[in-house]
Amino acid sequence: MRQILYILIGAFVIVPTLLLSYQVGTPKYMAASAYFNSPALTFNNSKKQTIPVVIKIVPERNLEIPDIETDATSMLIWDFKEDFNYYSKNAEEPRPIASLTKLITAAIVLDYVDPQETTSVSAKAIRNEGNSGNLKEGEVLTIKDLLAAALLESSNDAAYALAEHVGGKLQTNPEAKANASPVREFVRMMNLKFNDLGLLHSNFIDPAGLEDIDSFTTANDFSKFIKYLRENPKYVLIWNILKMQNYNTKSLNAIAIHNFKSTNPFLGEYPNIIGGKTGFTNRALGNMVLVTTSSNNTEIIYLVLGSNDRFSQIRKAIKWVEEAWSWPNNTQQ
């Protein structure tokens, strides 16, 4: 019985398997088989992928023009759109920036309130040092009016009036510091703004820049903040104001008429000025930031901190960039 079973297994299993193995291995079968005719790897050459090569174009240095010299403690000349640094001196050194601080104040204002809102100027606000803007106690002005006073005439009173108004609104925020005055809460937001932007070498004590011992920033930090202001459409009003040589307004309750005049002497001197802000205290010395369009249609930040003659240093820097550097003709496609 067992022998019969072995015979059946051999006839119906082993023999057919051997025959099939032989047939598959013959050249005739292999030629006809799709399996053996298919390559192990296939390549699709119908679409060729190319990796783009990015070549950064930089301006050419005219070596016949010597390097710039400056009396400023810190100076930075930076084309922030091309991310090209023309010149840097002590850009990481902490410095008080005086009324350049009002640019930060203006940004915080526009972060939280509408420029068409109105507010009354308090007696406390006008008691601050200086009388630029000639604001009057009790007069009602729009936020835009006060921004113009702070940015053009560098009014300390206007900066504090803005901080009081916005800070009062910020006090209703659950995250506000307990028992902090409106101005303290406003200043806290100034510092938080810089911290959120990653500008960590800065500290501010007041909204006007009057405090120049514990208030400071670096040229690198502040120039990056200016870049942020330029690239964010939320702050276009700041630049619209900074382009003005004069701003006329009157208080809504008919207390005073104002003509705020810019402290920026370059508005009528150079045609490519986007905007600038001045600042001075005895300790900070002369400071100025100026933003201009450049010959290759980008924008340059000129920043001077701690100078005895900030305006001459800015003029020298503009002339030096024009003479010492030139962009290749093919920078604009």
C-alpha positions as CSV (number, residue, x, y, z in Angstrom):
1,M,0.0,0.0,0.0
2,R,2.8,2.3,0.9
3,Q,4.6,1.6,-2.4
4,I,1.5,2.5,-4.3
5,L,1.4,5.8,-2.5
6,Y,5.0,6.6,-3.4
7,I,4.3,5.8,-7.1
8,L,1.3,8.2,-7.2
9,I,3.3,11.0,-5.5
10,G,6.1,10.6,-8.0
11,A,3.8,10.5,-11.0
12,F,1.6,13.5,-10.1
13,V,4.0,15.8,-8.1
14,I,7.7,15.1,-8.6
15,V,7.7,14.5,-12.4
16,P,5.6,17.6,-13.3
17,T,7.7,19.7,-11.1
18,L,10.9,18.6,-12.8
19,L,9.5,19.1,-16.2
20,L,8.3,22.6,-15.3
21,S,11.7,23.6,-13.8
22,Y,13.4,22.4,-17.0
23,Q,11.0,24.4,-19.2
24,V,11.3,27.6,-17.2
25,G,15.1,27.4,-17.5
26,T,15.2,27.0,-21.3
27,P,16.1,30.1,-23.4
28,K,12.8,29.8,-25.3
29,Y,10.7,30.2,-22.1
30,M,13.0,32.9,-20.7
31,A,12.7,34.9,-23.9
32,A,8.9,34.7,-23.8
33,S,8.6,35.5,-20.1
34,A,7.8,39.2,-19.1
35,Y,9.5,38.5,-15.8
36,F,12.9,37.7,-17.3
37,N,12.6,40.5,-19.9
38,S,11.9,43.2,-17.2
39,P,15.0,45.0,-15.9
40,A,15.6,44.9,-12.2
41,L,15.8,48.8,-12.1
42,T,13.9,51.2,-14.3
43,F,14.7,54.9,-14.8
44,N,12.2,57.5,-16.0
45,N,14.1,59.9,-18.1
46,S,11.0,61.7,-19.3
47,K,11.3,64.4,-16.7
48,K,14.8,65.7,-15.8
49,Q,15.0,67.4,-12.4
50,T,17.3,70.4,-12.1
51,I,18.5,71.9,-8.9
52,P,18.4,75.7,-9.0
53,V,21.7,77.4,-8.2
54,V,21.3,80.6,-6.2
55,I,24.1,83.1,-6.7
56,K,24.1,86.0,-4.2
57,I,25.1,89.2,-6.0
58,V,27.0,91.7,-3.8
59,P,28.2,95.2,-4.6
60,E,31.8,95.8,-5.8
61,R,34.2,97.7,-3.5
62,N,36.1,100.6,-5.0
63,L,39.4,100.2,-3.3
64,E,40.6,103.6,-4.3
65,I,38.1,105.0,-1.7
66,P,39.5,104.5,1.8
67,D,37.4,103.0,4.6
68,I,35.0,105.3,6.4
69,E,36.0,106.8,9.7
70,T,33.5,108.0,12.3
71,D,33.4,109.6,15.7
72,A,30.2,107.6,16.6
73,T,30.5,105.1,19.3
74,S,28.4,102.7,17.2
75,M,27.6,102.8,13.5
76,L,25.8,100.4,11.2
77,I,25.2,100.7,7.4
78,W,23.0,97.8,6.3
79,D,21.1,97.0,3.1
80,F,18.5,94.8,4.9
81,K,16.7,93.6,1.7
82,E,19.9,92.2,0.2
83,D,21.3,91.5,3.7
84,F,24.5,93.2,2.9
85,N,26.5,94.9,5.6
86,Y,28.4,97.9,4.2
87,Y,29.9,98.9,7.6
88,S,29.7,98.0,11.2
89,K,31.3,99.5,14.3
90,N,30.6,98.3,17.8
91,A,27.3,96.9,16.6
92,E,26.9,94.7,19.7
93,E,27.7,97.3,22.2
94,P,24.7,98.3,24.4
95,R,23.9,102.0,24.0
96,P,21.2,104.4,25.1
97,I,19.3,105.6,22.1
98,A,17.4,108.6,23.5
99,S,14.4,109.6,21.3
100,L,14.9,106.8,18.8
101,T,12.9,105.0,21.5
102,K,9.8,106.8,20.2
103,L,9.8,104.5,17.2
104,I,9.2,101.6,19.5
105,T,6.5,103.6,21.3
106,A,4.8,104.2,17.9
107,A,4.9,100.5,17.1
108,I,3.3,99.5,20.4
109,V,0.6,102.2,19.9
110,L,-0.3,100.8,16.4
111,D,-0.3,97.3,17.8
112,Y,-3.2,98.1,20.1
113,V,-5.3,101.1,19.1
114,D,-6.7,102.8,16.0
115,P,-4.9,106.0,15.0
116,Q,-8.2,107.8,14.7
117,E,-9.0,107.3,18.4
118,T,-8.9,110.4,20.5
119,T,-7.4,111.1,23.9
120,S,-7.0,114.0,26.3
121,V,-3.4,115.2,27.1
122,S,-3.0,114.9,30.9
123,A,-1.2,117.3,33.2
124,K,1.2,114.5,34.1
125,A,2.2,114.0,30.5
126,I,3.1,117.6,29.8
127,R,5.2,117.8,32.9
128,N,7.9,115.7,31.3
129,E,11.3,117.2,30.3
130,G,11.2,119.4,27.2
131,N,8.3,121.3,25.5
132,S,8.6,120.0,21.9
133,G,5.2,119.9,20.4
134,N,3.9,122.6,22.8
135,L,1.0,120.4,23.9
136,K,-1.6,121.8,26.3
137,E,-3.2,120.2,29.3
138,G,-6.7,119.0,28.6
139,E,-6.5,119.3,24.8
140,V,-8.1,116.4,22.8
141,L,-6.0,115.1,19.9
142,T,-6.2,112.0,17.8
143,I,-3.7,109.2,18.2
144,K,-2.3,110.1,14.8
145,D,-1.8,113.7,15.9
146,L,0.2,112.5,18.9
147,L,2.3,110.1,16.8
148,A,3.2,113.0,14.5
149,A,4.2,115.1,17.5
150,A,6.3,112.3,18.9
151,L,8.0,111.2,15.6
152,L,8.5,114.6,14.0
153,E,9.1,117.1,16.8
154,S,10.2,114.3,19.2
155,S,7.7,115.4,21.8
156,N,8.3,113.7,25.1
157,D,4.8,114.9,26.2
158,A,3.2,113.2,23.2
159,A,5.1,109.9,23.9
160,Y,3.8,109.9,27.5
161,A,0.3,110.8,26.4
162,L,0.3,107.9,24.0
163,A,1.7,105.6,26.7
164,E,-1.0,106.7,29.2
165,H,-3.8,106.1,26.7
166,V,-2.6,102.7,25.4
167,G,-1.3,101.6,28.8
168,G,-4.8,102.2,30.3
169,K,-6.3,99.8,27.8
170,L,-3.5,97.3,28.4
171,Q,-4.3,97.3,32.1
172,T,-7.6,95.4,31.4
173,N,-5.6,92.5,30.0
174,P,-5.5,89.5,32.4
175,E,-1.8,89.2,31.8
176,A,-1.1,92.8,32.9
177,K,1.1,93.3,35.9
178,A,-0.9,93.9,39.1
179,N,-0.8,97.5,40.3
180,A,1.3,98.7,37.4
181,S,0.6,102.2,36.1
182,P,-0.5,102.6,32.5
183,V,2.9,103.9,31.5
184,R,4.7,100.9,33.3
185,E,2.4,98.5,31.5
186,F,3.1,100.2,28.2
187,V,6.9,100.0,28.8
188,R,6.5,96.3,29.7
189,M,5.0,95.7,26.3
190,M,7.9,97.5,24.6
191,N,10.3,95.1,26.2
192,L,8.1,92.1,25.4
193,K,8.0,93.2,21.8
194,F,11.8,93.1,21.5
195,N,11.9,89.8,23.3
196,D,9.3,88.3,21.0
197,L,11.4,89.5,18.0
198,G,14.5,87.8,19.4
199,L,16.2,91.2,20.1
200,L,17.6,90.2,23.4
201,H,20.3,92.8,24.0
202,S,17.9,95.6,24.7
203,N,16.0,97.1,27.6
204,F,13.7,100.1,27.9
205,I,12.5,102.1,30.9
206,D,10.3,104.9,29.5
207,P,8.4,105.6,26.3
208,A,10.3,108.8,25.4
209,G,13.9,107.7,25.8
210,L,14.6,110.2,28.5
211,E,16.1,107.5,30.8
212,D,19.6,106.8,29.5
213,I,21.2,104.7,32.2
214,D,19.2,101.5,32.3
215,S,17.7,102.0,28.8
216,F,19.8,100.5,26.0
217,T,19.9,98.5,22.9
218,T,22.6,97.6,20.3
219,A,23.0,98.8,16.7
220,N,22.3,95.2,15.6
221,D,19.1,94.9,17.6
222,F,17.8,98.3,16.7
223,S,18.5,97.9,12.9
224,K,16.6,94.6,12.9
225,F,13.7,96.3,14.6
226,I,13.8,99.0,11.8
227,K,13.7,96.2,9.3
228,Y,10.7,94.7,11.0
229,L,8.9,98.1,10.9
230,R,9.7,98.5,7.2
231,E,8.4,95.0,6.3
232,N,5.2,95.0,8.3
233,P,2.3,96.9,6.7
234,K,0.8,97.5,10.1
235,Y,3.3,100.3,10.6
236,V,3.0,102.1,7.3
237,L,1.6,105.2,9.2
238,I,4.9,105.6,10.9
239,W,6.8,105.9,7.6
240,N,4.1,108.1,6.2
241,I,4.6,110.5,9.1
242,L,8.4,110.3,8.9
243,K,8.3,111.5,5.3
244,M,6.6,114.7,6.3
245,Q,8.5,117.9,7.0
246,N,5.5,119.5,8.6
247,Y,2.2,118.3,10.1
248,N,-0.6,120.7,10.9
249,T,-3.5,120.0,13.3
250,K,-5.6,121.5,16.0
251,S,-7.1,120.1,19.2
252,L,-10.6,118.8,18.8
253,N,-11.8,120.9,21.7
254,A,-10.3,124.1,20.2
255,I,-7.6,124.6,22.8
256,A,-4.5,124.8,20.5
257,I,-3.3,124.8,17.0
258,H,-0.2,122.9,16.1
259,N,2.5,122.8,13.4
260,F,4.8,119.9,14.1
261,K,8.1,120.2,12.3
262,S,10.5,117.4,11.6
263,T,13.9,117.3,13.2
264,N,15.2,115.3,10.2
265,P,17.4,117.7,8.1
266,F,17.7,115.2,5.2
267,L,14.1,115.3,4.0
268,G,14.8,118.3,1.8
269,E,18.5,117.4,1.1
270,Y,18.3,113.9,-0.5
271,P,15.5,112.7,-2.8
272,N,15.6,109.1,-1.8
273,I,14.7,109.4,1.9
274,I,12.2,107.0,3.3
275,G,12.3,108.3,6.8
276,G,14.4,109.0,9.8
277,K,14.4,109.8,13.5
278,T,16.8,111.8,15.7
279,G,17.6,111.4,19.4
280,F,19.8,113.2,22.0
281,T,20.6,113.1,25.7
282,N,23.7,114.2,27.4
283,R,24.7,110.6,28.1
284,A,23.5,109.1,24.8
285,L,24.9,112.0,22.8
286,G,23.7,112.4,19.2
287,N,21.8,109.5,17.6
288,M,20.0,109.1,14.3
289,V,18.5,106.4,12.2
290,L,17.9,107.1,8.5
291,V,16.4,104.8,5.9
292,T,16.9,105.4,2.2
293,T,16.4,103.7,-1.1
294,S,19.6,102.5,-2.7
295,S,21.0,102.5,-6.2
296,N,19.9,98.9,-6.7
297,N,16.3,99.6,-5.6
298,T,16.6,98.1,-2.2
299,E,16.8,99.9,1.2
300,I,19.7,101.0,3.4
301,I,19.6,101.6,7.1
302,Y,22.1,104.2,8.3
303,L,22.4,104.1,12.1
304,V,24.6,106.4,14.2
305,L,24.7,106.1,18.0
306,G,26.8,108.2,20.4
307,S,28.1,110.9,18.0
308,N,29.1,114.5,18.7
309,D,27.9,115.4,15.2
310,R,25.3,112.9,14.0
311,F,24.2,114.7,10.9
312,S,27.8,115.0,9.5
313,Q,28.3,111.3,10.2
314,I,25.2,110.4,8.3
315,R,26.2,112.6,5.4
316,K,29.6,111.1,5.4
317,A,28.2,107.6,5.4
318,I,25.8,108.3,2.5
319,K,28.6,109.7,0.4
320,W,31.0,106.8,1.3
321,V,28.4,104.2,0.2
322,E,27.8,106.0,-3.1
323,E,31.6,106.4,-3.9
324,A,33.0,103.2,-2.4
325,W,30.4,100.7,-3.6
326,S,28.6,99.9,-6.8
327,W,26.2,97.2,-7.8
328,P,26.7,95.1,-10.9
329,N,24.4,96.1,-13.8
330,N,22.7,92.7,-13.8
331,T,21.4,92.8,-10.3
332,Q,17.9,93.7,-11.5
333,Q,16.4,91.1,-13.8
